């Protein structure tokens, strides 16, 4: 049995904690907020997963030192926007423990991936990332799911693999941390555009065309940023893109659908104000990153122009035909 500290008490962190607990690991979840910890300890529910009970063996605390103490590894499952501040607190307690990243996205101001932030703040290379097509509710309900486990260290890979894997939760190891993170971040942006197409009433044939074009561009981006191009065919790549860009359960896809169907600015603003849309946060970062690195990715330029500029959803259809 291992001891695992899960940083983050949102839907996905709670789902992963449930898998770890099911596998007889000693799991402790950490949140920065006393009211959240008190509520979850009282109700044994994650607020983002109403009606789903957490096992009583899963501990919930706001004491970061206690959460990290004697942990075999630490799982990071918080929104990317808050990773830097949490990692700054974590550096006093993590020691030489491995960090497994389940957060997806790029930090806005620095345009850094979470692994880069962690390396800089924690001064460690004991970093892994898990990513793939896995809605929290599906993980909780124990349906078969598969994720990529990216890590350059074989011992850390084996440790995390043993903690998670069972008869319905699969991890496929690879070495490409940066490629895995790129896929996990950019798929939310692509999902917005896929939702736009569906909201416009475009058929599945057009959606398939768009996803295929996106795969080519993401592969080129991975290689340009030092990753392995074939990561696009992994659970973290095509798998997660397929799920997020075709499902109404995806907040990013649903947001794009509103735009595509011509929702009013008031309706769109209301959705943004009441929903976490990681793709919007990532869009700004990835757009800045490709400009800074002089990487051509016109599909990202166009999505940015539709969301923040003067382009219209119909321009996405024209772009697909004209794209070389």
N, C-alpha and C positions, 0 to 999 in steps of 0.2 A: 504493500500500500504506500502511495506517495502522498505528500502534502502539497496542495496547489493553492496559491493565492490568486484570486480572480479580481483584477482591478476593474470595477465597473459593475453596476447592478441594473443595467438596461436589459432589453429583451434578449439581445444576442449573448451578452455576458451570462445572463441567467440560464439561457439554453445550454451553453457550453458547460456551465457549472453543473447542470443536471446530468449531462453525459459523464463528466468526471466523477460525480457522486455515484452514479449507477455502476461505474467500474470500481467501486470500493475505495476510491481515493478520499483523503481527508481534505475537504474543500472549505475555504473561507473566502467570502466575498467582501470587498471593501468599497465603501462609498464615502465621499467627502462630507455628505450631508446627514446630520443627525436625524432630521425628520424622515428622510428616506429610510435610513437604517431602522428607526423605531417602527415605522409603518410596516416594513417588510418582516421584521421580527415578530410583529403582532399578528399580521394577516397571513404570513408565509406566502405572499404573492408578490410578484414583480408588477408595479403599476402599469407597465407597458404590455403585460400579458394577463389581463384580468381573468379570473376563474381558473388559472393554472397554479396549482399549489407546489411550492418548493419543499423538498424533503427536509424534515427536521434536523437531519445530520449536517445540512449546509449552514455554516455559521455566517453571520452578517455583522460587520463592524465598521467603525470609523477610525479605528486605531491602526494606522498603517504599519507601525512597528510590530504589533501583535500579528497582523495579517501576513507579514513577510517572514516572521520568525520561523526558522527551520523549514521553510518551503523548499521543495525540490526544484520548482520553477515557478515563474510568475507569468500569468496570462493577462495581457493588456487588451481590454475590450471596452474602450471609451471613445467618444467622438474625437476625431482627429484634431478638432479645434482646441481641445483641452489636454492633449497629450503632453505638450511641453510643460505646462504647469504641474501636472501630476508626476511626470518624470523628474522634475526638479525636486519634488518632495521625496520621491522614491530613492534617489541617489544616496541618501543617508542610511538606507536600510537594505538595499538589494545585495550588497556584498558581491560575491562572485556567482550569484544565482543566474541561470539562464532566463532570458525574457522571450516569451512567445507572443507575437503581435497578432491580434485578431481585428484590430482597428484598420479601416480602409480609408485612404484619402491622402491629400497633400496639404501641408500647412500653407496658408495663404501668403503671409508676408515673406517667408523664406523660400517657398516652393520646394521644401524638403519633404521626402517621404519619412514615414514614422521610424523606419530602421536607421535612417541618417540622424534623425533627432536623438534617438536612443543612444546611438554610438557616440555622439558628441557629448551628451549630458552625462551618461553613465560610464563613459570611457571603457566600453566593453565590446567584445566581438562575439559574445555568447548570445546571439540573436537568431530567432526563428520567426517565421510567419506562416499562419494558416489562412487559407482563402479558398472560396469555392461556392457553388450554388447551394445555398442552405438558408432558407428563411427560418427565423427563430422558432416559429410555431411548428414547423416540420421537424426540426431537431428535437423539440420538446415531445412531440408525438411519436418519436422513435421510428419515423419512416426512413428507408435507406437513403443516405446522403454520402457524397464523396467530396473531399477537399484536398487541395494541395498542401503539403507540408514542406516549406522551403527552409533549408538550413545548410550551412557549409560544414558543420561539425557533426560527424556521424553519431557520436555518443549522445549529443543533445537531441538529435533526430530520433534515436531509439527511445530515449526517455519520454519524449512527448508522444511518440507513436504508441507506446505501451499504456500511457495514461488515458488516451482517448479511444483507441480502436476497440470495437466490439462487433456484434453481428449485424448492426444497422448503421454504424458510423465508421466510415472508411477514410484513411489518410494515404495519399500517394506521395512519397518523398521525392524531392528534387533539390538542386543546389542553388537555384536562381531566385534569391530573395528579392532583388530589385525588380525583376520581370514579374514576379508574383504580385508585388505591391502595385506596379503599374496597372496590371490587369484589374486588381481589386478596386483601384481608384477610378480609372477611366470608364469602367463599365457603367457607372452611375450616370455619367455624362451622356454616353451613348443611349442609355435607357430613356433619357429625356427626349432625345430626337426620335427614338422608336415610338414613344408615346405620341409625339406630335403627328407622325405619319398615320398612326391608328386613329387619332382624333379627327384627322382630315378624311377618314374613310378609305384610306389606301388598303388594298387587299394584302393577303399574306405573301403573295409573290413579290410585291414591292418591299415589304418588311424583310424578307429573306435576302433580297438584293442589297438592302441597306446594311444588314448585319454582316454580310460577306465583305462588302467594301470596308466596313469598320475593322474587321479582322485583319485585312491587309495593312491598314494604316496603323493599327495598334502594334502589329508585329514589327513594322518599321520603326516605330517609336521605341519599343523595347530594345532593339538592336542599337539605336542611336544613343540610348542612355546606358549602354554597357551590359544589358541583359542578354538572355538567350532567346532567339526568335521563336524556337519551338515551344516556349512556354505558353504561347497563345493557344496551343491545342490542349492545354491541361484543364483540370477542374477549375483552377483559378482564372483561366483564360476563356476559352469558348464556353465552358460549362456555366460559369457565372454570368457571362454576357448573355447567353441564351435565356437563362432564367429571368434575369433582371430586365431584359429588353423585350420580353413577351408577356409578362405577367402583370395583371392589374393589382396584385398584392404589393408590387414595387411602388414605393412613394415617388420615385423619380419618374417612372413610366406614367403614373397617374397624373403627375404634374404636367408632363409633356402632353398628355391627352387633353387636358384642359386648354392648353394653348392651341393645339391642333383643331379642336372643335369650335374655337372662336369664343371662349369664355370671356366675360368682361374683366377689365383690370381689377375691379373690386373683388370678383370671385377668385381671381388668381392671387391677389394680395392676401385674401383670407386664408387660402390654402397654405401659402408660404408662412404666414404668421402662426398657423396652428399645426404645422407639420415640419419635421426635420427632413430636409431634402439635401442629402449629402452631395448630390450631383451639382447643385448650384454652387456650393462651397468649393467643390473640386474644379468646376469649370473655370473659375477665376484663376485658380492656381495653375492648372494645366495650360491655360492660354498664355499666362505670363511666362511659364517655364519654356514652352516651345519657342516663344519669341526670344527669350534670353539665350537659348541654345542654338538659335537659327535653324530650327527644325521645321520643315514644311509639313503642316497637317491641316489642310484646308477644311476638312470636315469639322474640326474644332473651331476654326475661325468662323465658319458659317453658323454653327450652333450658338456661339457667343453673339454673333450679329443678330440672330433671331431673338435671343433672350434679352439682350441689352442694347442692340442697335436698331437699324431700320429695315432689316430683312424680314420677309414674311415666310410663314410656314411653307407656302407653295414653292419658295426658292429651294427648299430641300429636295423636292422632286426633280426640279430642273438640274440641280447639282449632280444628282445620281446619274442622270443620263449623260451629262457633259464631262463627268470626271474621267480622267485618263487612267 
